[in-house]
Amino acid sequence: MTSEPEKAEDSLPPPPWERPAKRTAPARVPLSRDRIIDAAFTVLDRVGFDRLSMRQVAAELGVVVSALYAHVRDKDELLELMYTRAFAGLHVPDPDPERWTEQVKEYARQVRARLRSHRDLARISMRHLPLTREMLPIVERVFAILRAGGLPDDMVTAAADMLSTYVEGFVYEESLWFEHKPEGDPFWEGLGTQMRDYFAALPPDRFPNLVALSGAMFAADNDARFELGLDVILRGLASYAGR
């Protein structure tokens, strides 16, 4: 099938007295709840939790702030939607009594990774109980793993709260260090070595423990610290199994 031949007049330059054709404005993408949440995360990553506002989100979308309220009731609802989005699709396996402690660790690692995916997301998580309709299936499966491990019911609920507090608190502490640690700054890059050397040089007669532990205090990175904390918590919980 051949295309129509180009008209001769189409190849001519337009005369200077001819008005240019009116430009067609790009189609406006309809505002939606998902677009608002996307923009909120963009603003959160740029300015942090304390400066996140509905006005900032509206500016990111190029709309007036009142347009947001057709989709989101207020900032509190927006934070709840961001919290729900952060954990969407989180995989919690079927309970395996032989691997329940490792399954809990795998779950905690996933939560930490999700919370680290956006600036100050741990602070948003700390504000919300995981009892929304979207989060209930996750809570149900975590409870199932803990019960399969033989924990008594009162310890199941305590364990879930303990794990949530540990992971959120750990990520929040990480975020505070990252905000005050400019990448490539030689002071921060060498801070661990400086602190280790300082403690090692203290008078051993007055600070025998600080001197003895100076090498161990700064040896582990954040991943190792997180894993150690998880292991300590899970070993403690396992001691209640079967009671």
C-alpha positions as CSV (number, residue, x, y, z in Angstrom):
1,M,0.0,0.0,0.0
2,T,1.6,3.3,-1.1
3,S,1.3,6.6,0.8
4,E,-0.2,9.6,-0.8
5,P,2.4,11.8,-2.6
6,E,3.5,14.9,-0.8
7,K,1.8,18.0,-2.1
8,A,4.2,20.5,-3.6
9,E,2.9,23.3,-1.4
10,D,3.7,21.3,1.7
11,S,7.4,21.6,1.0
12,L,7.3,25.4,0.7
13,P,8.3,27.6,3.7
14,P,5.4,29.6,5.2
15,P,5.2,33.2,4.0
16,P,6.0,35.8,6.7
17,W,2.5,37.2,6.7
18,E,0.9,33.9,7.4
19,R,-0.1,33.4,11.0
20,P,1.5,30.3,12.6
21,A,-0.8,27.4,13.4
22,K,-2.1,27.5,16.9
23,R,0.0,25.2,19.1
24,T,-1.9,22.3,20.6
25,A,-1.5,22.1,24.4
26,P,-0.3,18.8,25.7
27,A,-3.1,16.7,27.1
28,R,-3.4,17.2,30.9
29,V,-3.1,14.0,32.9
30,P,-6.1,13.6,35.1
31,L,-5.4,14.1,38.8
32,S,-5.8,10.8,40.7
33,R,-5.1,9.5,44.2
34,D,-2.2,7.4,42.8
35,R,-0.6,10.5,41.3
36,I,-1.0,12.4,44.5
37,I,0.7,9.6,46.5
38,D,3.6,9.5,43.9
39,A,4.1,13.3,44.2
40,A,4.0,13.1,48.0
41,F,6.8,10.6,48.0
42,T,8.8,12.8,45.6
43,V,8.3,15.8,48.0
44,L,9.1,13.6,51.0
45,D,12.4,12.5,49.5
46,R,13.3,16.1,48.7
47,V,12.3,18.0,51.8
48,G,11.7,15.4,54.5
49,F,8.8,14.7,56.8
50,D,8.7,18.0,58.7
51,R,8.3,20.0,55.6
52,L,5.9,17.7,53.7
53,S,2.7,19.6,53.2
54,M,-0.4,19.4,51.0
55,R,0.7,22.7,49.4
56,Q,4.1,21.2,48.5
57,V,2.4,18.2,46.9
58,A,0.1,20.4,44.9
59,A,3.0,22.4,43.7
60,E,4.8,19.2,42.6
61,L,1.7,18.3,40.5
62,G,1.2,21.8,39.2
63,V,-2.3,22.2,40.6
64,V,-4.0,24.3,43.2
65,V,-4.0,22.8,46.7
66,S,-7.8,22.6,46.7
67,A,-7.7,20.1,43.8
68,L,-6.1,17.5,46.1
69,Y,-9.1,17.5,48.4
70,A,-11.3,15.9,45.8
71,H,-9.1,12.8,46.2
72,V,-7.6,13.0,49.7
73,R,-9.4,14.2,52.8
74,D,-6.4,15.8,54.5
75,K,-2.7,15.4,55.2
76,D,-3.4,12.6,57.8
77,E,-5.2,10.5,55.1
78,L,-2.4,11.2,52.7
79,L,0.2,9.9,55.2
80,E,-2.0,6.8,55.7
81,L,-2.1,6.2,52.0
82,M,1.7,6.6,51.8
83,Y,2.1,4.1,54.6
84,T,-0.2,1.6,52.9
85,R,1.6,2.0,49.6
86,A,4.9,1.4,51.2
87,F,4.0,-2.1,52.3
88,A,1.9,-3.1,49.3
89,G,2.9,-6.5,48.0
90,L,5.0,-7.4,51.0
91,H,5.5,-11.1,51.0
92,V,4.9,-13.1,54.1
93,P,5.3,-16.9,53.6
94,D,3.1,-19.7,54.9
95,P,4.2,-20.6,58.4
96,D,6.9,-23.2,58.7
97,P,7.3,-24.4,62.4
98,E,10.9,-25.6,61.6
99,R,11.9,-22.2,60.2
100,W,9.8,-19.7,62.0
101,T,12.7,-17.7,63.4
102,E,14.3,-17.3,60.0
103,Q,10.9,-16.5,58.5
104,V,10.5,-13.6,61.0
105,K,14.0,-12.4,60.2
106,E,13.2,-12.4,56.4
107,Y,10.0,-10.4,57.1
108,A,11.9,-7.9,59.2
109,R,14.5,-7.5,56.5
110,Q,11.8,-6.8,54.0
111,V,10.2,-4.1,56.3
112,R,13.6,-2.5,56.8
113,A,14.2,-2.4,53.0
114,R,10.8,-0.8,52.4
115,L,11.3,1.8,55.1
116,R,14.7,2.7,53.7
117,S,13.2,3.2,50.2
118,H,12.1,6.8,51.0
119,R,13.4,9.5,53.3
120,D,11.7,9.6,56.7
121,L,9.3,6.8,55.8
122,A,10.1,5.2,59.2
123,R,8.6,8.3,60.9
124,I,5.4,7.9,58.9
125,S,5.3,4.2,59.8
126,M,5.7,5.0,63.5
127,R,2.6,7.1,63.4
128,H,0.3,4.3,62.2
129,L,-0.9,1.1,63.6
130,P,-0.8,-1.7,61.0
131,L,-4.5,-2.3,61.3
132,T,-5.8,-0.9,58.0
133,R,-7.7,-3.2,55.7
134,E,-4.7,-3.4,53.4
135,M,-2.3,-4.3,56.3
136,L,-4.5,-6.9,58.1
137,P,-3.5,-9.8,55.8
138,I,0.2,-9.1,56.5
139,V,-0.4,-8.9,60.3
140,E,-2.5,-12.1,60.1
141,R,0.4,-14.0,58.4
142,V,3.0,-12.7,60.8
143,F,0.8,-13.8,63.7
144,A,0.5,-17.2,62.1
145,I,4.3,-17.6,61.9
146,L,4.8,-16.7,65.5
147,R,2.1,-19.1,66.7
148,A,3.5,-21.8,64.5
149,G,6.8,-21.3,66.4
150,G,5.0,-22.3,69.6
151,L,4.8,-18.9,71.2
152,P,1.9,-18.4,73.7
153,D,-0.8,-15.9,72.5
154,D,0.3,-13.1,74.8
155,M,3.9,-13.4,73.5
156,V,2.6,-13.4,69.9
157,T,1.2,-9.9,70.2
158,A,4.1,-8.7,72.3
159,A,6.6,-10.1,69.7
160,A,4.9,-8.4,66.8
161,D,4.9,-5.1,68.6
162,M,8.5,-5.6,69.6
163,L,9.7,-6.4,66.1
164,S,7.9,-3.4,64.6
165,T,9.4,-1.0,67.2
166,Y,12.9,-2.5,66.6
167,V,12.8,-2.2,62.8
168,E,11.2,1.3,62.7
169,G,13.5,2.6,65.4
170,F,16.6,1.2,63.7
171,V,15.7,2.7,60.3
172,Y,14.9,6.0,62.0
173,E,18.3,6.1,63.6
174,E,19.9,5.3,60.3
175,S,18.0,8.1,58.6
176,L,19.3,10.6,61.2
177,W,22.9,9.6,60.5
178,F,22.4,9.8,56.8
179,E,21.0,13.3,57.0
180,H,24.1,14.5,58.9
181,K,26.6,12.5,57.0
182,P,27.5,14.3,53.7
183,E,28.7,11.7,51.2
184,G,32.5,11.9,50.6
185,D,33.1,14.2,53.7
186,P,36.5,13.0,55.1
187,F,35.4,13.9,58.6
188,W,32.5,11.5,58.6
189,E,34.2,8.9,56.5
190,G,37.0,8.6,59.1
191,L,34.8,9.2,62.2
192,G,34.8,5.5,63.3
193,T,38.5,5.3,63.1
194,Q,38.9,8.5,65.1
195,M,36.6,7.4,67.8
196,R,38.2,3.9,68.0
197,D,41.7,5.5,68.4
198,Y,40.4,8.0,70.9
199,F,38.9,5.3,73.2
200,A,42.0,3.1,72.8
201,A,44.2,5.9,74.0
202,L,42.2,6.6,77.2
203,P,43.9,5.9,80.5
204,P,43.3,2.1,81.0
205,D,43.4,2.5,84.8
206,R,40.3,4.7,84.7
207,F,38.5,3.3,81.6
208,P,39.6,-0.3,81.3
209,N,36.4,-1.4,79.6
210,L,36.3,1.4,77.0
211,V,39.9,0.7,76.2
212,A,39.4,-3.1,75.9
213,L,36.3,-2.7,73.7
214,S,37.5,0.2,71.6
215,G,38.1,-2.1,68.6
216,A,34.8,-3.9,68.8
217,M,32.6,-0.8,69.3
218,F,33.0,0.4,65.7
219,A,33.7,-2.8,63.9
220,A,30.2,-3.7,62.7
221,D,28.4,-1.9,59.9
222,N,24.6,-1.2,60.0
223,D,23.6,-4.4,58.3
224,A,25.6,-6.4,60.8
225,R,24.1,-4.4,63.7
226,F,20.6,-5.0,62.4
227,E,21.1,-8.7,62.0
228,L,22.6,-9.0,65.5
229,G,19.7,-7.2,67.0
230,L,17.3,-9.4,65.2
231,D,19.1,-12.5,66.4
232,V,19.1,-11.4,70.0
233,I,15.3,-10.7,69.8
234,L,14.5,-14.0,68.2
235,R,16.6,-16.0,70.6
236,G,14.8,-14.4,73.4
237,L,11.4,-15.0,71.9
238,A,12.3,-18.7,71.1
239,S,12.9,-19.2,74.9
240,Y,9.1,-18.7,75.4
241,A,8.2,-21.3,72.7
242,G,6.2,-24.2,74.0
243,R,5.5,-22.7,77.4
